[in-house]
Amino acid sequence: MERRSFIRRAGAGVAAAAVAAPALGQTGQPEIRWRMASSFPKSLDTLFGSGDQLAKRVSDATGGKLQIRHFAGGEIVPPFQVLDAVQQGTVEAGHTVGYYYVGKNNAWALDTTLPFGLNARQMNAWLYFGGGQQLLREFYKEYGVVGFPMGSTGVQMGGWFRKELRGLADVKGLKFRIPGFGARVWAALGAVPQSLPAAEVYQALERGTIDATEFVGPYDDEKLGFYKVAKFYYYPAFWEPGPMVSLYINQKAWDGLPAEYRAIVEAAAAECNVTLTANYDAKNPPALQRLVNQGVQLRAFSPAVMQAAYQAAQDIYADERAKNPTFAKIYESWDKFRADQQRWFRVAELSMESFRPAAPGPAKGAAKK
């Protein structure tokens, strides 16, 4: 589907949801029941709640004729097997992130994020207007699924550490829960990456089975309670500059939908894409303040760690491109777009942000009311 026309239709479809229901109800459209498996627990009202939002919008816009029942991670399949369930038709849809499935092909990471990559806005720009979505959908076909962006968390935090990380020497042997290409970068620095779903991380951190974990950011991390067992909270997650959550739909189930229903699903996913990022931007600042009030100590990764991680990431990309044609094809588009975005953001966005005071107040000489 041509990207610009999709965006126009998505906006129009969401805006018209209130009037679409009675119209569809009069045309004799079929009643369809889907199941959607999530990789996320119900306790995360941001991530899991975005899937609930999608299901509600689709139901409202179809007059209840297309119902999507949303299941938390582990209720139907384990959190890291959602894509498999969609491929096999065990469920019609999955709400997850692509980099959980790099074991199938490392190109799946490009559907979510890569270290030192695109931020949330840039990722959307690449997907909708830079050819990213077209390339990824060609890739999805190999797995019998169709995919849609469902929202970004924005730049994530670097995670919770039981002990202070002063430099590269402290990385050696560090047992760190981290997925995707981030795991490969940390492994190159000497860490020992661990793969654990959200529901299992707290106990592992508490018992010392792992030394550190990353998840999302202050709002979700506070809910998961990591601050109770690890006091050092690092930033930024250079491996998660703008990770995209995705909706995957079984290709046969998608093809079986009436055209009107397909347009509504696309529009609802586009709305979730907007609201998830806005939700995090609204909720993270007060959550971070609450964590600091609880004694959490904020720490920035040292320049040595950041520089070593950046070089490791470039080496990993070069190696992957040389042996994985699918990754290389998508990466070429992604990397060129990233270079253009970095030049543009450096001109306006970053110069504006670097000028802002750390704690902005009223302008000097501002009129008093």
URTA-V416434 format. One record per run of one state. SS is the DSSP state (H for helix, E for strand, C for the rest). FROM is the first residue (numbers start at 1). TO is the last residue. If there is no record, write none. Layout:
ss->SS from->FROM to->TO
ss->SS from->FROM to->TO
This chain:
ss->C from->1 to->2
ss->H from->3 to->15
ss->C from->16 to->16
ss->H from->17 to->25
ss->C from->26 to->31
ss->E from->32 to->38
ss->C from->39 to->46
ss->H from->47 to->61
ss->C from->62 to->65
ss->E from->66 to->71
ss->C from->72 to->78
ss->H from->79 to->88
ss->C from->89 to->92
ss->E from->93 to->96
ss->C from->97 to->97
ss->H from->98 to->101
ss->C from->102 to->105
ss->H from->106 to->111
ss->C from->112 to->119
ss->H from->120 to->129
ss->C from->130 to->131
ss->H from->132 to->143
ss->C from->144 to->144
ss->E from->145 to->152
ss->C from->153 to->158
ss->E from->159 to->161
ss->C from->162 to->167
ss->H from->168 to->171
ss->C from->172 to->174
ss->E from->175 to->177
ss->C from->178 to->179
ss->H from->180 to->188
ss->C from->189 to->191
ss->E from->192 to->194
ss->C from->195 to->197
ss->H from->198 to->207
ss->C from->208 to->211
ss->E from->212 to->213
ss->C from->214 to->217
ss->H from->218 to->224
ss->C from->225 to->225
ss->H from->226 to->228
ss->C from->229 to->231
ss->E from->232 to->235
ss->C from->236 to->243
ss->E from->244 to->250
ss->H from->251 to->255
ss->C from->256 to->258
ss->H from->259 to->293
ss->C from->294 to->296
ss->E from->297 to->300
ss->C from->301 to->302
ss->H from->303 to->323
ss->C from->324 to->324
ss->H from->325 to->347
ss->C from->348 to->348
ss->H from->349 to->355
ss->C from->356 to->369
